[in-house]
């Protein structure tokens, strides 16, 4: 339930700052509260403002009961009282508010508020209580995101696969000719595959699973698309191999059944952005791996997905590398669908991660990071730009 008085104070204070053209963002518990994180009852609004506007704001709040300004060499703060609530204002000297990487705008009851994203508190500035509350909030949101994405991936995907790869017979023959090539450039981190138990999370159409099975691995695929499963089983049958395909959301996979079961957990190309909390995912992977098991992640480099737009030989910085918002995008197979059918497809929800967030989430899950290889784009016009990366971590 929304505390109307608390919300009204936040709204009034944000309007005051906006009318005075004072850059700001709400921080700490106020920021988390605005983003839907359930916390204990709050009676203090926490806000950070542009440092050179502090004296001006202090004078504007003269009608309220205020504490003395407290200053040191790096920051200043004061507190103002209104009814049963207080406002704690702080600033950091010689720091520009608008350059905070995790500064986001959210809309609540049709009013915009500037906040510090909950992800900053999850990864870098956190207490145990805050972390648990944020993770509980994200787990609830993840369930809704998963339902949306599952619906999008179970509509006409099989037709898109045929358009992209040709018939199952054709792609099966190509995989059999050179299965190692299908696992480039991360194959070197999977070897030896023979008799290894491999879990391919969000294994999609099964092409990688077929390749690993042909090389002697015992493969299990988890993916929430039934149409992906149908295509995967067809090419597996035509390749004279078999593997287990579980139609499920990754986070719903039974930990008890598969705890410590797998030698290798693989995730690759365009999958991390379907998770809005990497901590929960990495904890799941840690539980599924056997001792000394390896987690191999091959993903698109965030420089190419979050920052740069390329057209031929021209490259432009069009994105915000630190953007932590959840985006609505077309499902990946849309580009392989006829134009008249694209309009009918549902959208997916995605959270694009920075490399630092990925590494931090793996490290905090108690997996030992052994390799981070950043791989270049092999187009001549893209020389010097990273396209993908491969991260390898081991369970001790």
C-alpha beads as a LAMMPS data file, in Angstrom:
LAMMPS data file: protein, C-alpha beads

396 atoms
395 bonds

1 atom types
1 bond types

-500.0 500.0 xlo xhi
-500.0 500.0 ylo yhi
-500.0 500.0 zlo zhi

Masses

1 110.0

Atoms # bond

1 1 1 0.000 0.000 0.000
2 1 1 1.315 3.433 -0.955
3 1 1 1.893 5.815 1.968
4 1 1 0.029 8.794 0.524
5 1 1 1.629 11.362 2.816
6 1 1 5.126 10.059 2.086
7 1 1 4.441 10.025 -1.644
8 1 1 2.983 13.524 -1.540
9 1 1 6.095 14.860 0.190
10 1 1 8.331 13.233 -2.446
11 1 1 6.203 14.708 -5.206
12 1 1 6.143 18.196 -3.679
13 1 1 9.890 18.173 -3.177
14 1 1 10.588 17.001 -6.726
15 1 1 8.334 19.768 -8.104
16 1 1 10.189 22.343 -6.011
17 1 1 13.539 21.171 -7.366
18 1 1 12.289 21.093 -10.942
19 1 1 10.778 24.583 -10.693
20 1 1 14.095 25.899 -9.365
21 1 1 16.031 24.026 -12.081
22 1 1 18.028 22.120 -9.469
23 1 1 19.306 18.764 -10.767
24 1 1 18.523 15.984 -8.306
25 1 1 17.848 12.320 -7.793
26 1 1 16.281 10.449 -4.921
27 1 1 18.644 8.031 -3.227
28 1 1 18.801 5.183 -0.725
29 1 1 15.480 3.918 0.674
30 1 1 13.452 6.651 -1.077
31 1 1 14.804 5.619 -4.456
32 1 1 14.125 1.945 -3.737
33 1 1 10.608 2.718 -2.487
34 1 1 9.787 4.607 -5.690
35 1 1 10.959 1.601 -7.729
36 1 1 8.597 -0.754 -5.916
37 1 1 10.971 -2.388 -3.438
38 1 1 9.111 -3.271 -0.258
39 1 1 10.822 -1.761 2.755
40 1 1 9.963 -0.999 6.361
41 1 1 7.874 2.129 6.881
42 1 1 9.812 5.245 5.933
43 1 1 9.438 8.762 7.278
44 1 1 12.537 10.331 5.718
45 1 1 12.952 11.393 2.090
46 1 1 16.552 11.031 0.919
47 1 1 17.666 13.198 -1.990
48 1 1 20.963 14.240 -3.561
49 1 1 21.193 17.555 -5.436
50 1 1 23.697 19.466 -7.535
51 1 1 26.359 20.726 -5.120
52 1 1 26.385 24.370 -6.223
53 1 1 22.619 24.655 -5.591
54 1 1 22.780 23.584 -1.968
55 1 1 22.886 27.075 -0.418
56 1 1 20.006 28.206 -2.606
57 1 1 17.842 25.229 -1.572
58 1 1 18.736 25.721 2.070
59 1 1 17.379 29.287 1.904
60 1 1 14.242 28.183 0.030
61 1 1 13.413 25.799 2.866
62 1 1 13.712 28.486 5.521
63 1 1 9.975 28.192 6.436
64 1 1 10.673 24.637 7.604
65 1 1 12.565 23.548 10.670
66 1 1 16.106 22.845 9.444
67 1 1 19.323 21.526 10.900
68 1 1 22.573 23.407 10.429
69 1 1 24.498 22.749 7.230
70 1 1 27.153 20.114 7.810
71 1 1 30.153 20.275 5.503
72 1 1 33.468 18.544 5.060
73 1 1 35.991 18.465 2.229
74 1 1 33.868 16.156 0.034
75 1 1 30.193 16.689 0.824
76 1 1 27.525 18.682 2.633
77 1 1 24.091 17.891 4.015
78 1 1 21.179 19.125 6.105
79 1 1 17.769 17.914 7.215
80 1 1 14.396 19.672 7.058
81 1 1 11.284 18.711 8.988
82 1 1 7.716 18.783 7.679
83 1 1 4.904 17.433 9.860
84 1 1 5.850 13.861 10.816
85 1 1 8.317 13.503 7.954
86 1 1 11.784 14.822 7.224
87 1 1 13.850 15.461 4.117
88 1 1 17.552 14.633 4.167
89 1 1 19.432 16.601 1.494
90 1 1 23.039 15.942 0.546
91 1 1 25.496 16.845 -2.192
92 1 1 28.989 15.862 -3.284
93 1 1 31.254 18.764 -4.162
94 1 1 32.510 19.134 -7.742
95 1 1 30.251 16.312 -8.915
96 1 1 27.686 16.659 -11.684
97 1 1 24.416 15.005 -10.738
98 1 1 23.420 14.221 -14.319
99 1 1 26.544 12.117 -14.924
100 1 1 25.603 9.482 -12.313
101 1 1 25.696 6.243 -14.364
102 1 1 22.725 4.703 -12.560
103 1 1 20.508 7.801 -12.691
104 1 1 17.112 6.859 -14.129
105 1 1 13.747 8.496 -14.598
106 1 1 10.678 6.608 -13.454
107 1 1 6.999 7.490 -13.724
108 1 1 4.741 7.001 -10.726
109 1 1 1.095 8.097 -10.891
110 1 1 1.874 10.057 -14.072
111 1 1 4.618 12.067 -12.392
112 1 1 8.314 11.732 -13.349
113 1 1 10.949 11.233 -10.663
114 1 1 14.728 11.028 -10.955
115 1 1 16.187 8.167 -8.916
116 1 1 19.334 6.131 -8.491
117 1 1 18.571 2.709 -9.955
118 1 1 18.096 -0.199 -7.580
119 1 1 20.846 -2.022 -9.483
120 1 1 23.475 0.291 -8.007
121 1 1 22.407 -0.751 -4.525
122 1 1 22.266 -4.399 -5.547
123 1 1 25.782 -4.484 -7.001
124 1 1 27.820 -1.779 -5.347
125 1 1 26.205 0.116 -2.417
126 1 1 24.216 -2.329 -0.350
127 1 1 23.336 -3.638 3.059
128 1 1 22.134 -7.180 3.678
129 1 1 18.571 -5.977 4.300
130 1 1 18.508 -3.899 1.122
131 1 1 19.940 -6.738 -0.950
132 1 1 17.324 -9.204 0.257
133 1 1 14.498 -6.711 -0.365
134 1 1 15.767 -5.828 -3.850
135 1 1 16.179 -9.481 -4.813
136 1 1 12.669 -10.303 -3.573
137 1 1 11.315 -7.457 -5.711
138 1 1 13.286 -8.553 -8.782
139 1 1 12.235 -12.188 -8.399
140 1 1 8.598 -11.092 -8.490
141 1 1 9.243 -8.880 -11.511
142 1 1 11.227 -11.674 -13.212
143 1 1 8.191 -13.947 -13.125
144 1 1 6.149 -11.362 -15.022
145 1 1 8.970 -10.717 -17.486
146 1 1 9.366 -14.470 -18.074
147 1 1 5.655 -14.853 -18.816
148 1 1 5.795 -11.998 -21.331
149 1 1 8.912 -13.367 -23.030
150 1 1 7.635 -16.945 -23.059
151 1 1 4.507 -15.817 -24.876
152 1 1 6.567 -13.944 -27.456
153 1 1 8.817 -16.949 -28.124
154 1 1 5.906 -19.337 -28.674
155 1 1 4.368 -17.625 -31.696
156 1 1 5.471 -18.546 -35.219
157 1 1 9.033 -19.304 -34.119
158 1 1 9.133 -22.593 -36.029
159 1 1 8.366 -20.795 -39.300
160 1 1 11.141 -18.293 -38.576
161 1 1 13.600 -21.146 -37.969
162 1 1 12.742 -22.678 -41.335
163 1 1 13.225 -19.301 -43.021
164 1 1 16.627 -18.874 -41.409
165 1 1 18.144 -22.352 -41.530
166 1 1 16.185 -24.219 -44.170
167 1 1 14.690 -27.637 -43.505
168 1 1 15.754 -29.698 -40.475
169 1 1 17.334 -32.166 -42.907
170 1 1 19.505 -29.447 -44.444
171 1 1 20.775 -28.045 -41.152
172 1 1 21.354 -31.540 -39.736
173 1 1 23.629 -32.396 -42.664
174 1 1 25.588 -29.166 -42.223
175 1 1 26.120 -29.750 -38.490
176 1 1 27.340 -33.307 -39.065
177 1 1 29.927 -32.068 -41.562
178 1 1 31.668 -29.866 -38.984
179 1 1 30.158 -29.857 -35.466
180 1 1 33.132 -28.020 -33.945
181 1 1 32.531 -25.024 -36.211
182 1 1 29.060 -24.617 -34.682
183 1 1 30.734 -24.070 -31.302
184 1 1 33.187 -21.400 -32.458
185 1 1 34.833 -19.448 -30.810
186 1 1 34.181 -20.991 -27.384
187 1 1 34.745 -24.665 -28.299
188 1 1 38.262 -24.542 -26.798
189 1 1 36.672 -23.892 -23.380
190 1 1 34.359 -26.918 -23.656
191 1 1 36.924 -29.585 -24.443
192 1 1 37.039 -32.437 -23.827
193 1 1 33.326 -32.931 -24.456
194 1 1 33.246 -36.719 -24.628
195 1 1 31.062 -38.158 -21.849
196 1 1 30.655 -34.745 -20.236
197 1 1 27.232 -33.802 -18.841
198 1 1 26.408 -30.448 -20.427
199 1 1 23.492 -28.177 -19.603
200 1 1 22.666 -25.630 -22.318
201 1 1 20.480 -22.977 -20.721
202 1 1 18.155 -21.223 -23.160
203 1 1 19.462 -23.623 -25.783
204 1 1 16.944 -22.412 -28.361
205 1 1 16.819 -24.416 -31.591
206 1 1 19.153 -27.209 -30.491
207 1 1 21.867 -26.608 -33.092
208 1 1 24.599 -26.264 -30.458
209 1 1 23.177 -29.230 -28.548
210 1 1 23.337 -31.420 -31.662
211 1 1 26.935 -30.344 -32.280
212 1 1 27.980 -31.139 -28.696
213 1 1 26.140 -34.467 -28.791
214 1 1 27.943 -35.430 -31.997
215 1 1 31.196 -34.726 -30.156
216 1 1 30.254 -37.171 -27.403
217 1 1 28.582 -35.007 -24.751
218 1 1 25.474 -35.945 -22.787
219 1 1 23.425 -32.787 -23.362
220 1 1 20.385 -31.316 -21.621
221 1 1 18.701 -28.231 -23.085
222 1 1 16.412 -25.912 -21.140
223 1 1 14.301 -23.404 -23.074
224 1 1 10.746 -22.110 -22.727
225 1 1 9.849 -22.296 -26.442
226 1 1 7.904 -25.383 -27.515
227 1 1 8.532 -24.486 -31.150
228 1 1 12.285 -24.439 -30.485
229 1 1 11.905 -27.896 -28.921
230 1 1 10.090 -29.219 -31.990
231 1 1 12.804 -27.971 -34.355
232 1 1 15.589 -29.221 -32.062
233 1 1 14.173 -32.734 -31.790
234 1 1 13.776 -32.965 -35.567
235 1 1 17.414 -32.076 -36.284
236 1 1 18.565 -34.358 -33.451
237 1 1 16.685 -37.305 -34.948
238 1 1 18.034 -36.541 -38.423
239 1 1 21.562 -36.358 -36.963
240 1 1 21.173 -39.803 -35.333
241 1 1 21.747 -38.481 -31.821
242 1 1 19.561 -37.761 -28.817
243 1 1 19.534 -35.283 -25.985
244 1 1 17.138 -34.160 -23.264
245 1 1 15.042 -31.069 -23.980
246 1 1 13.204 -29.502 -21.028
247 1 1 10.580 -26.878 -21.894
248 1 1 10.853 -24.577 -18.915
249 1 1 11.849 -21.162 -17.704
250 1 1 15.488 -21.465 -16.604
251 1 1 14.863 -20.245 -13.064
252 1 1 12.071 -22.810 -12.644
253 1 1 14.369 -25.750 -13.364
254 1 1 14.405 -28.144 -10.411
255 1 1 17.539 -27.499 -8.386
256 1 1 16.945 -30.530 -6.184
257 1 1 16.809 -32.914 -9.142
258 1 1 19.897 -31.531 -10.860
259 1 1 21.973 -30.187 -7.949
260 1 1 25.680 -30.735 -8.631
261 1 1 24.816 -32.739 -11.754
262 1 1 26.539 -30.968 -14.658
263 1 1 30.181 -30.733 -15.715
264 1 1 29.487 -27.738 -17.959
265 1 1 26.751 -25.113 -18.027
266 1 1 26.653 -23.192 -21.305
267 1 1 24.845 -19.971 -22.181
268 1 1 25.420 -18.177 -25.465
269 1 1 24.479 -15.233 -27.649
270 1 1 21.604 -13.008 -26.705
271 1 1 20.280 -14.655 -23.552
272 1 1 21.390 -12.634 -20.525
273 1 1 19.102 -9.733 -21.400
274 1 1 16.066 -11.930 -20.603
275 1 1 17.015 -11.807 -16.907
276 1 1 16.451 -8.708 -14.800
277 1 1 18.469 -10.119 -11.883
278 1 1 21.733 -11.895 -12.660
279 1 1 22.349 -12.823 -9.012
280 1 1 19.499 -15.345 -8.983
281 1 1 20.645 -16.805 -12.305
282 1 1 24.265 -17.212 -11.186
283 1 1 23.219 -18.804 -7.908
284 1 1 21.150 -21.317 -9.908
285 1 1 24.142 -22.099 -12.148
286 1 1 26.382 -22.546 -9.101
287 1 1 23.913 -25.052 -7.660
288 1 1 23.666 -27.035 -10.912
289 1 1 27.407 -27.414 -11.457
290 1 1 29.390 -30.262 -9.964
291 1 1 32.628 -29.460 -8.078
292 1 1 35.222 -28.163 -10.578
293 1 1 32.431 -27.805 -13.143
294 1 1 32.681 -24.934 -15.615
295 1 1 30.286 -22.167 -16.535
296 1 1 30.898 -20.964 -20.101
297 1 1 29.165 -17.767 -21.157
298 1 1 29.514 -16.546 -24.738
299 1 1 27.632 -13.279 -25.229
300 1 1 27.386 -10.171 -27.342
301 1 1 29.689 -7.475 -26.021
302 1 1 27.759 -4.606 -24.404
303 1 1 29.773 -2.102 -26.443
304 1 1 27.930 -3.455 -29.496
305 1 1 24.510 -3.875 -27.856
306 1 1 24.308 -0.837 -25.570
307 1 1 26.554 1.865 -26.999
308 1 1 27.449 1.828 -30.678
309 1 1 25.268 1.759 -33.792
310 1 1 27.054 0.645 -36.943
311 1 1 26.094 1.223 -40.559
312 1 1 28.728 -0.021 -42.961
313 1 1 31.945 1.796 -42.108
314 1 1 30.212 4.416 -39.965
315 1 1 29.934 4.011 -36.210
316 1 1 28.007 6.282 -33.877
317 1 1 27.660 6.401 -30.125
318 1 1 23.872 6.399 -29.869
319 1 1 23.271 4.615 -26.580
320 1 1 23.954 4.936 -22.883
321 1 1 26.300 2.168 -21.802
322 1 1 25.101 2.456 -18.216
323 1 1 21.368 2.461 -18.975
324 1 1 19.732 0.067 -16.502
325 1 1 16.155 0.339 -17.739
326 1 1 14.070 -2.596 -18.955
327 1 1 13.415 -2.248 -22.681
328 1 1 10.595 -3.486 -24.884
329 1 1 11.988 -4.968 -28.108
330 1 1 10.995 -7.219 -30.992
331 1 1 11.642 -10.896 -30.392
332 1 1 14.937 -11.992 -31.996
333 1 1 13.420 -14.135 -34.762
334 1 1 11.275 -11.230 -36.043
335 1 1 13.813 -10.414 -38.765
336 1 1 13.214 -13.861 -40.269
337 1 1 9.435 -13.370 -40.516
338 1 1 7.403 -11.979 -43.440
339 1 1 6.601 -8.276 -43.022
340 1 1 2.844 -8.846 -42.785
341 1 1 3.293 -11.199 -39.817
342 1 1 5.715 -9.018 -37.823
343 1 1 2.982 -6.628 -36.714
344 1 1 1.152 -9.436 -34.912
345 1 1 4.119 -10.571 -32.833
346 1 1 4.368 -9.804 -29.129
347 1 1 7.350 -7.872 -27.791
348 1 1 9.904 -9.147 -25.300
349 1 1 11.227 -7.341 -22.227
350 1 1 14.986 -7.063 -21.913
351 1 1 17.588 -5.717 -19.472
352 1 1 20.945 -5.145 -21.178
353 1 1 23.930 -5.564 -18.860
354 1 1 27.315 -3.919 -18.637
355 1 1 30.414 -6.101 -18.589
356 1 1 31.094 -4.988 -15.016
357 1 1 27.651 -6.130 -13.875
358 1 1 28.121 -9.534 -15.493
359 1 1 31.544 -10.099 -13.931
360 1 1 30.357 -8.867 -10.524
361 1 1 27.333 -11.177 -10.505
362 1 1 29.472 -14.209 -11.441
363 1 1 32.099 -13.371 -8.833
364 1 1 29.530 -12.832 -6.078
365 1 1 28.048 -16.267 -6.780
366 1 1 31.337 -17.821 -5.611
367 1 1 32.322 -19.001 -9.066
368 1 1 36.009 -18.470 -9.781
369 1 1 36.451 -16.466 -12.987
370 1 1 39.277 -18.005 -15.022
371 1 1 38.887 -16.340 -18.424
372 1 1 37.365 -13.208 -19.886
373 1 1 38.126 -13.118 -23.603
374 1 1 36.825 -10.144 -25.580
375 1 1 36.437 -11.070 -29.225
376 1 1 36.609 -8.663 -32.182
377 1 1 34.125 -8.169 -34.949
378 1 1 35.535 -9.872 -38.025
379 1 1 34.104 -7.434 -40.550
380 1 1 36.820 -5.248 -42.076
381 1 1 34.776 -2.109 -41.406
382 1 1 34.478 -3.046 -37.717
383 1 1 38.136 -3.692 -36.958
384 1 1 38.955 -2.551 -33.433
385 1 1 35.451 -2.968 -32.034
386 1 1 34.549 -5.833 -29.675
387 1 1 31.629 -7.938 -30.894
388 1 1 31.384 -10.769 -28.357
389 1 1 33.044 -12.017 -25.194
390 1 1 33.542 -15.396 -23.559
391 1 1 33.657 -15.774 -19.796
392 1 1 34.710 -19.016 -18.133
393 1 1 34.219 -19.617 -14.429
394 1 1 34.782 -22.694 -12.264
395 1 1 32.915 -24.007 -9.255
396 1 1 35.412 -24.766 -6.522

Bonds

1 1 1 2
2 1 2 3
3 1 3 4
4 1 4 5
5 1 5 6
6 1 6 7
7 1 7 8
8 1 8 9
9 1 9 10
10 1 10 11
11 1 11 12
12 1 12 13
13 1 13 14
14 1 14 15
15 1 15 16
16 1 16 17
17 1 17 18
18 1 18 19
19 1 19 20
20 1 20 21
21 1 21 22
22 1 22 23
23 1 23 24
24 1 24 25
25 1 25 26
26 1 26 27
27 1 27 28
28 1 28 29
29 1 29 30
30 1 30 31
31 1 31 32
32 1 32 33
33 1 33 34
34 1 34 35
35 1 35 36
36 1 36 37
37 1 37 38
38 1 38 39
39 1 39 40
40 1 40 41
41 1 41 42
42 1 42 43
43 1 43 44
44 1 44 45
45 1 45 46
46 1 46 47
47 1 47 48
48 1 48 49
49 1 49 50
50 1 50 51
51 1 51 52
52 1 52 53
53 1 53 54
54 1 54 55
55 1 55 56
56 1 56 57
57 1 57 58
58 1 58 59
59 1 59 60
60 1 60 61
61 1 61 62
62 1 62 63
63 1 63 64
64 1 64 65
65 1 65 66
66 1 66 67
67 1 67 68
68 1 68 69
69 1 69 70
70 1 70 71
71 1 71 72
72 1 72 73
73 1 73 74
74 1 74 75
75 1 75 76
76 1 76 77
77 1 77 78
78 1 78 79
79 1 79 80
80 1 80 81
81 1 81 82
82 1 82 83
83 1 83 84
84 1 84 85
85 1 85 86
86 1 86 87
87 1 87 88
88 1 88 89
89 1 89 90
90 1 90 91
91 1 91 92
92 1 92 93
93 1 93 94
94 1 94 95
95 1 95 96
96 1 96 97
97 1 97 98
98 1 98 99
99 1 99 100
100 1 100 101
101 1 101 102
102 1 102 103
103 1 103 104
104 1 104 105
105 1 105 106
106 1 106 107
107 1 107 108
108 1 108 109
109 1 109 110
110 1 110 111
111 1 111 112
112 1 112 113
113 1 113 114
114 1 114 115
115 1 115 116
116 1 116 117
117 1 117 118
118 1 118 119
119 1 119 120
120 1 120 121
121 1 121 122
122 1 122 123
123 1 123 124
124 1 124 125
125 1 125 126
126 1 126 127
127 1 127 128
128 1 128 129
129 1 129 130
130 1 130 131
131 1 131 132
132 1 132 133
133 1 133 134
134 1 134 135
135 1 135 136
136 1 136 137
137 1 137 138
138 1 138 139
139 1 139 140
140 1 140 141
141 1 141 142
142 1 142 143
143 1 143 144
144 1 144 145
145 1 145 146
146 1 146 147
147 1 147 148
148 1 148 149
149 1 149 150
150 1 150 151
151 1 151 152
152 1 152 153
153 1 153 154
154 1 154 155
155 1 155 156
156 1 156 157
157 1 157 158
158 1 158 159
159 1 159 160
160 1 160 161
161 1 161 162
162 1 162 163
163 1 163 164
164 1 164 165
165 1 165 166
166 1 166 167
167 1 167 168
168 1 168 169
169 1 169 170
170 1 170 171
171 1 171 172
172 1 172 173
173 1 173 174
174 1 174 175
175 1 175 176
176 1 176 177
177 1 177 178
178 1 178 179
179 1 179 180
180 1 180 181
181 1 181 182
182 1 182 183
183 1 183 184
184 1 184 185
185 1 185 186
186 1 186 187
187 1 187 188
188 1 188 189
189 1 189 190
190 1 190 191
191 1 191 192
192 1 192 193
193 1 193 194
194 1 194 195
195 1 195 196
196 1 196 197
197 1 197 198
198 1 198 199
199 1 199 200
200 1 200 201
201 1 201 202
202 1 202 203
203 1 203 204
204 1 204 205
205 1 205 206
206 1 206 207
207 1 207 208
208 1 208 209
209 1 209 210
210 1 210 211
211 1 211 212
212 1 212 213
213 1 213 214
214 1 214 215
215 1 215 216
216 1 216 217
217 1 217 218
218 1 218 219
219 1 219 220
220 1 220 221
221 1 221 222
222 1 222 223
223 1 223 224
224 1 224 225
225 1 225 226
226 1 226 227
227 1 227 228
228 1 228 229
229 1 229 230
230 1 230 231
231 1 231 232
232 1 232 233
233 1 233 234
234 1 234 235
235 1 235 236
236 1 236 237
237 1 237 238
238 1 238 239
239 1 239 240
240 1 240 241
241 1 241 242
242 1 242 243
243 1 243 244
244 1 244 245
245 1 245 246
246 1 246 247
247 1 247 248
248 1 248 249
249 1 249 250
250 1 250 251
251 1 251 252
252 1 252 253
253 1 253 254
254 1 254 255
255 1 255 256
256 1 256 257
257 1 257 258
258 1 258 259
259 1 259 260
260 1 260 261
261 1 261 262
262 1 262 263
263 1 263 264
264 1 264 265
265 1 265 266
266 1 266 267
267 1 267 268
268 1 268 269
269 1 269 270
270 1 270 271
271 1 271 272
272 1 272 273
273 1 273 274
274 1 274 275
275 1 275 276
276 1 276 277
277 1 277 278
278 1 278 279
279 1 279 280
280 1 280 281
281 1 281 282
282 1 282 283
283 1 283 284
284 1 284 285
285 1 285 286
286 1 286 287
287 1 287 288
288 1 288 289
289 1 289 290
290 1 290 291
291 1 291 292
292 1 292 293
293 1 293 294
294 1 294 295
295 1 295 296
296 1 296 297
297 1 297 298
298 1 298 299
299 1 299 300
300 1 300 301
301 1 301 302
302 1 302 303
303 1 303 304
304 1 304 305
305 1 305 306
306 1 306 307
307 1 307 308
308 1 308 309
309 1 309 310
310 1 310 311
311 1 311 312
312 1 312 313
313 1 313 314
314 1 314 315
315 1 315 316
316 1 316 317
317 1 317 318
318 1 318 319
319 1 319 320
320 1 320 321
321 1 321 322
322 1 322 323
323 1 323 324
324 1 324 325
325 1 325 326
326 1 326 327
327 1 327 328
328 1 328 329
329 1 329 330
330 1 330 331
331 1 331 332
332 1 332 333
333 1 333 334
334 1 334 335
335 1 335 336
336 1 336 337
337 1 337 338
338 1 338 339
339 1 339 340
340 1 340 341
341 1 341 342
342 1 342 343
343 1 343 344
344 1 344 345
345 1 345 346
346 1 346 347
347 1 347 348
348 1 348 349
349 1 349 350
350 1 350 351
351 1 351 352
352 1 352 353
353 1 353 354
354 1 354 355
355 1 355 356
356 1 356 357
357 1 357 358
358 1 358 359
359 1 359 360
360 1 360 361
361 1 361 362
362 1 362 363
363 1 363 364
364 1 364 365
365 1 365 366
366 1 366 367
367 1 367 368
368 1 368 369
369 1 369 370
370 1 370 371
371 1 371 372
372 1 372 373
373 1 373 374
374 1 374 375
375 1 375 376
376 1 376 377
377 1 377 378
378 1 378 379
379 1 379 380
380 1 380 381
381 1 381 382
382 1 382 383
383 1 383 384
384 1 384 385
385 1 385 386
386 1 386 387
387 1 387 388
388 1 388 389
389 1 389 390
390 1 390 391
391 1 391 392
392 1 392 393
393 1 393 394
394 1 394 395
395 1 395 396
